[in-house]
Amino acid sequence: EKKFVNQNIKEFQIKEYIRNNLRVGLSDVKLQRTPLGEKIIISTSRPGLVVGRSGTNITKLTKDLKQVFKLNPQIEIEEVTSIGFDANIIAEMIANSLEKTTRFKGIGHKAISDVMSAGALGVEILISGKVPSARAKTWRFYQGYLKKDIAISQVRVAYTIAKLKSGVIGIKVSITPDTVLPDKI
């Protein structure tokens, strides 16, 4: 049992390390154990920036994972085609936009229109922190149909942070994809 806990902690640390090093449209990181080593599948919306010029970013990441975590990684890059349905990518885009400018309402409404134009049933964006003033507040942007029960409706949820001068801003994105829900059958 301790072995499983330690293994999951190590997997979490590896995923966080990859997320912190590659902050370019990163959607998901999957780890698979193989007889040759560890297969790491990185899903991203911008695979060219993750790979780097002639593979420099990937070779650097492979070398770092070998040194820090003592792995033998085989890294694969997957491209995410439907960016509008991916909550992680939308949350990261909002965080990057907030770090550049202070127009958080415009950023929230633009993200909602992008997701809804992709064909989602509903979307909710929560931006929490000292956004417009010195007092912390939670701003909620939503549109469409959003079930709060994640298990039934297959809502995709992502959390991320944006580091501003005023402090850390929390961002939560929930997207209901265009699937047939059980209460509609």
The 8 nearest C-alpha neighbors of each residue, nearest first, counted from 0:
[[1, 2, 3, 4, 5, 6, 7, 8],
 [2, 0, 4, 3, 5, 6, 7, 8],
 [1, 3, 5, 0, 4, 6, 7, 8],
 [4, 2, 6, 0, 1, 5, 7, 8],
 [3, 5, 1, 7, 6, 2, 8, 0],
 [6, 4, 8, 2, 7, 3, 1, 9],
 [5, 7, 3, 9, 4, 8, 2, 10],
 [8, 6, 10, 4, 9, 5, 11, 3],
 [9, 7, 5, 11, 10, 6, 4, 12],
 [8, 10, 12, 6, 7, 11, 5, 13],
 [11, 9, 7, 13, 12, 8, 14, 6],
 [10, 12, 8, 14, 9, 13, 7, 15],
 [11, 13, 9, 15, 10, 14, 16, 8],
 [12, 14, 16, 10, 11, 15, 9, 17],
 [15, 13, 11, 17, 16, 12, 18, 10],
 [14, 16, 18, 12, 17, 13, 19, 11],
 [17, 15, 13, 19, 14, 18, 12, 20],
 [16, 18, 20, 14, 15, 19, 21, 13],
 [19, 17, 15, 21, 16, 20, 22, 14],
 [18, 20, 16, 17, 21, 15, 22, 14],
 [19, 21, 17, 18, 22, 16, 60, 15],
 [22, 20, 18, 23, 19, 17, 49, 25],
 [23, 21, 18, 19, 20, 25, 24, 91],
 [22, 24, 25, 21, 45, 49, 48, 43],
 [25, 23, 44, 43, 88, 45, 26, 22],
 [26, 24, 43, 23, 27, 22, 88, 42],
 [25, 27, 43, 87, 42, 88, 24, 85],
 [26, 28, 42, 41, 25, 29, 43, 87],
 [27, 29, 41, 40, 14, 42, 30, 39],
 [30, 28, 40, 39, 41, 27, 31, 14],
 [29, 31, 39, 38, 40, 32, 37, 28],
 [32, 30, 38, 37, 33, 39, 29, 40],
 [31, 33, 37, 38, 36, 30, 34, 35],
 [32, 34, 36, 35, 37, 31, 38, 73],
 [33, 35, 36, 32, 37, 38, 31, 71],
 [36, 34, 33, 37, 71, 32, 38, 73],
 [37, 35, 71, 33, 34, 72, 32, 38],
 [36, 38, 32, 72, 33, 31, 71, 73],
 [37, 39, 73, 31, 72, 30, 74, 32],
 [40, 38, 30, 74, 29, 73, 75, 37],
 [39, 41, 75, 29, 28, 76, 74, 38],
 [40, 42, 28, 76, 27, 77, 75, 43],
 [43, 41, 77, 27, 26, 78, 76, 79],
 [44, 42, 25, 26, 78, 24, 45, 79],
 [43, 45, 79, 24, 78, 46, 25, 82],
 [46, 44, 43, 47, 48, 24, 49, 23],
 [47, 45, 49, 48, 43, 78, 50, 44],
 [48, 46, 50, 49, 45, 51, 52, 54],
 [47, 49, 51, 46, 50, 45, 23, 52],
 [50, 48, 46, 47, 51, 56, 21, 45],
 [51, 49, 54, 47, 57, 56, 48, 46],
 [52, 50, 56, 54, 48, 55, 49, 47],
 [51, 53, 54, 55, 50, 56, 48, 47],
 [54, 52, 55, 51, 50, 56, 57, 58],
 [55, 53, 50, 51, 52, 57, 56, 58],
 [54, 56, 58, 51, 57, 53, 52, 59],
 [57, 55, 51, 59, 50, 58, 54, 60],
 [58, 56, 60, 50, 59, 54, 55, 61],
 [57, 59, 61, 55, 60, 56, 62, 54],
 [60, 58, 62, 56, 57, 61, 55, 63],
 [59, 61, 57, 63, 62, 58, 56, 64],
 [62, 60, 58, 64, 59, 63, 57, 65],
 [61, 63, 59, 65, 60, 64, 58, 66],
 [62, 64, 60, 66, 65, 61, 67, 59],
 [65, 63, 61, 67, 68, 66, 62, 60],
 [66, 64, 69, 70, 62, 63, 68, 67],
 [67, 65, 63, 64, 69, 68, 62, 70],
 [66, 68, 64, 69, 63, 65, 70, 62],
 [67, 69, 64, 70, 65, 66, 13, 63],
 [70, 68, 65, 66, 67, 64, 71, 63],
 [71, 69, 65, 68, 72, 64, 37, 36],
 [70, 72, 36, 37, 65, 73, 69, 35],
 [73, 71, 37, 70, 38, 74, 36, 61],
 [72, 74, 38, 39, 37, 75, 71, 36],
 [73, 75, 39, 72, 38, 40, 76, 41],
 [76, 74, 40, 39, 41, 77, 73, 38],
 [75, 77, 41, 40, 42, 46, 78, 74],
 [78, 76, 42, 41, 43, 79, 75, 40],
 [77, 79, 43, 44, 42, 46, 80, 76],
 [80, 78, 44, 43, 81, 42, 82, 77],
 [79, 81, 82, 78, 44, 83, 43, 77],
 [82, 80, 83, 84, 79, 85, 117, 44],
 [81, 83, 85, 84, 80, 79, 88, 44],
 [82, 84, 114, 117, 81, 85, 113, 89],
 [83, 85, 82, 81, 86, 176, 114, 174],
 [86, 84, 82, 87, 88, 83, 89, 81],
 [85, 87, 89, 157, 88, 172, 156, 155],
 [88, 86, 157, 90, 26, 89, 85, 91],
 [87, 89, 91, 90, 24, 26, 86, 85],
 [88, 90, 92, 86, 91, 87, 93, 85],
 [91, 89, 93, 87, 92, 88, 172, 86],
 [90, 92, 94, 88, 93, 89, 95, 87],
 [91, 93, 89, 95, 90, 94, 88, 96],
 [92, 94, 96, 90, 91, 95, 97, 89],
 [95, 93, 161, 91, 97, 96, 92, 90],
 [94, 96, 92, 98, 97, 93, 91, 99],
 [95, 97, 93, 99, 98, 94, 92, 100],
 [98, 96, 94, 100, 99, 95, 101, 93],
 [97, 99, 95, 96, 100, 163, 94, 161],
 [100, 98, 96, 97, 95, 101, 94, 163],
 [101, 99, 97, 102, 98, 96, 103, 95],
 [100, 102, 103, 97, 99, 98, 130, 131],
 [103, 101, 105, 104, 100, 106, 97, 96],
 [102, 104, 106, 105, 101, 107, 97, 130],
 [105, 103, 107, 106, 102, 108, 140, 109],
 [104, 106, 108, 107, 103, 102, 109, 110],
 [105, 107, 103, 109, 104, 108, 110, 102],
 [108, 106, 104, 110, 105, 109, 103, 111],
 [107, 109, 111, 105, 110, 106, 104, 112],
 [108, 110, 112, 106, 111, 107, 105, 113],
 [111, 109, 113, 107, 108, 112, 106, 114],
 [112, 110, 108, 114, 109, 113, 115, 107],
 [111, 113, 109, 115, 110, 114, 116, 108],
 [114, 112, 110, 116, 111, 115, 109, 117],
 [115, 113, 83, 117, 111, 116, 112, 119],
 [114, 116, 119, 112, 117, 118, 113, 111],
 [115, 117, 113, 118, 114, 112, 119, 83],
 [118, 116, 114, 83, 115, 119, 113, 84],
 [117, 119, 116, 115, 177, 120, 114, 176],
 [120, 118, 176, 177, 115, 121, 175, 117],
 [121, 119, 177, 175, 144, 176, 143, 118],
 [122, 120, 143, 144, 175, 145, 119, 142],
 [121, 123, 174, 141, 142, 173, 175, 143],
 [122, 124, 141, 173, 140, 172, 174, 142],
 [125, 123, 172, 140, 171, 139, 141, 173],
 [126, 124, 139, 171, 138, 170, 127, 140],
 [125, 127, 170, 138, 137, 169, 124, 139],
 [128, 126, 137, 169, 168, 136, 138, 125],
 [127, 129, 135, 168, 136, 130, 169, 137],
 [130, 128, 135, 134, 133, 132, 131, 165],
 [129, 131, 128, 132, 135, 168, 127, 136],
 [132, 130, 129, 133, 101, 134, 103, 135],
 [133, 131, 134, 129, 130, 135, 165, 136],
 [132, 134, 129, 135, 131, 165, 130, 128],
 [135, 133, 132, 129, 136, 128, 130, 131],
 [136, 134, 129, 128, 133, 127, 130, 137],
 [135, 137, 128, 127, 129, 134, 138, 130],
 [138, 136, 127, 126, 128, 139, 125, 135],
 [137, 139, 126, 125, 127, 136, 140, 124],
 [140, 138, 125, 124, 137, 141, 126, 123],
 [139, 141, 124, 123, 125, 107, 138, 108],
 [142, 140, 123, 122, 124, 139, 143, 111],
 [141, 143, 122, 121, 123, 144, 111, 140],
 [142, 144, 121, 120, 122, 145, 141, 115],
 [143, 145, 121, 120, 146, 142, 122, 175],
 [144, 146, 121, 175, 147, 122, 143, 120],
 [147, 145, 148, 152, 144, 149, 154, 175],
 [146, 148, 149, 145, 154, 152, 150, 151],
 [149, 147, 146, 150, 151, 152, 154, 153],
 [148, 150, 154, 152, 153, 151, 147, 146],
 [151, 149, 148, 153, 152, 154, 147, 146],
 [152, 150, 149, 153, 148, 181, 180, 154],
 [151, 153, 154, 149, 150, 180, 146, 148],
 [154, 152, 149, 150, 151, 155, 175, 176],
 [155, 153, 175, 149, 152, 174, 156, 173],
 [154, 156, 174, 173, 86, 153, 175, 157],
 [155, 157, 173, 172, 86, 154, 174, 158],
 [158, 156, 87, 172, 86, 171, 90, 173],
 [157, 159, 171, 170, 172, 90, 156, 160],
 [160, 158, 170, 169, 90, 171, 157, 91],
 [159, 161, 169, 168, 170, 94, 167, 162],
 [160, 162, 94, 168, 167, 98, 163, 169],
 [161, 163, 167, 166, 168, 160, 98, 164],
 [164, 162, 166, 165, 98, 167, 161, 168],
 [165, 163, 166, 162, 167, 98, 129, 161],
 [164, 166, 163, 129, 167, 133, 130, 162],
 [167, 165, 163, 164, 162, 168, 129, 128],
 [166, 168, 162, 161, 163, 160, 169, 128],
 [167, 169, 128, 161, 160, 127, 162, 166],
 [170, 168, 160, 127, 126, 159, 128, 167],
 [169, 171, 126, 159, 125, 158, 160, 127],
 [172, 170, 158, 125, 157, 124, 159, 126],
 [171, 173, 124, 157, 156, 86, 123, 90],
 [174, 172, 156, 123, 155, 122, 154, 86],
 [173, 175, 122, 155, 154, 121, 176, 86],
 [174, 176, 154, 121, 120, 119, 145, 122],
 [177, 175, 119, 178, 120, 174, 84, 154],
 [176, 178, 119, 120, 118, 175, 179, 121],
 [179, 177, 176, 180, 175, 120, 152, 153],
 [180, 178, 181, 183, 177, 184, 182, 152],
 [179, 181, 183, 182, 152, 178, 184, 151],
 [182, 180, 183, 184, 179, 151, 152, 178],
 [181, 183, 180, 184, 179, 152, 151, 146],
 [184, 182, 181, 180, 179, 178, 152, 151],
 [183, 181, 182, 180, 179, 178, 152, 151]]
